[in-house]
Amino acid sequence: MAADEKAQAKGEQAKGKVKKVVGGAVGNESLRAEGRAEESKGDLREAKEKAKDAVKPK
């Protein structure tokens, strides 16, 4: 399950980055903002997974 969550986080980050760049390139501020939001969502998901890994007993 954790690997799936990590992959989903990376996917959200990548998709958000693409939307952010494309939005900036074409001058579409709403697409750019949507990309920033999606990238942030991926960042938060990744941070959550890293925290779970840090707390998990080895």
Beta strands, then each sheet from edge to edge (+ up, - down):
end
